[in-house]
Amino acid sequence: MQKNELLAHLSVCVEKGKADKATPTPPEMKDQEGAREITAQLIEMDVAPEEILNGALIPGMKRIGDLYGEGKAFVPHLLLAARAMNEAIVLLKPYFESGAVERKGTFIIGTVQGDLHDIGKNLVKAIIEGSGWEVVDLGTDVSAEGFIKAIEEHPKAHVGLSALITTTMVHMEQIVQSIREKYPDKKILIGGAPVTQEYCDKIGADFFSLRPQEAAEYLNSLISSTHPT
C-alpha cells in the first residue's frame, strides 16, 4: 500500500478496534494487519509521526466518538478503539517524548477520592489522547492534594474529574474548591454517570458532558480561542 492508503486503513483500524493482526474483531477484518503493524510500516516509510497522528489516529477516534454520541456505538466499541489507538501510540511515544511531535496541550484526569471506577475515565482519556493531547492519568481514588500536585508539575494543564457513583460525586465539589483556591483560572472538566450540568454549575466547574468527544472538542476550542486564526 501507498502512504495515503495506509493512513486511511490505520484510521479505519482505530475506528473499528482492530489493534493488531491477532485481534479477532471486527469479523470482516479478521487476519488483516491492525493498528500496530500499519503504524510500524508508516514509521519505516519515514512518514512523519505528526502526520500519522493527525491523518489517521485523530480522525479514527473522532468517528467512533461521534458514533457513540449518536447512539450508534457503545462503550465496548470505544474500549476497542482505545486499545487499537494505544497500540499505535506506543510506537509513536518516543517521538512525543523527544518533541518531534507537538502535542496540543496537557490534560490531567483522575477518578475522584473514594471512587475506584475507571471505565469512564479511560474512555475520556482515550478520546482526548487520540485528539492530540498529552494525558496525565492519575488513576482512581485521587484526592484534592493529588490533583494539585499534578497541576504543580504541569502548570499549563487543564483538569478532568470523573465519578461514577453519587456518594463519591460529592468529593468533586471539595476538589474543585481546593483547585480554585490555588489556581482560580484553571479550566476544570467533570463527568460521570451521576453528574449533571446543574451540578457542574453548582460547584463552579467549567464544563460537563456525558460524551467523551465533547470534552475533546471543548479542549480544542480553548486552543482556538487562545490562538485565533
Buried (B, 14 or more C-beta within 10 A) or exposed (E): EEBEEBBBBBBBBBBBBBBBBEBEBBEEBEEBBBBBBBBBBBBEEEBBBBEBBBBBBBBBBBBBBBBBBEEEBEEEBBBBBBBBBBBBBEBBEEBBEEEEBEBBBBBBBBBBBBBEBBEBBBBBBBBBBBBBBBBBBBEBBBBBEBBBBBBEEBEEBBBBBBBBEEEBBBBBBBBBEBBBEEBEEBBBBBBBEBBEEEBBEEBEBBBBBBBBBBBBBBBBEBEEEEEEE
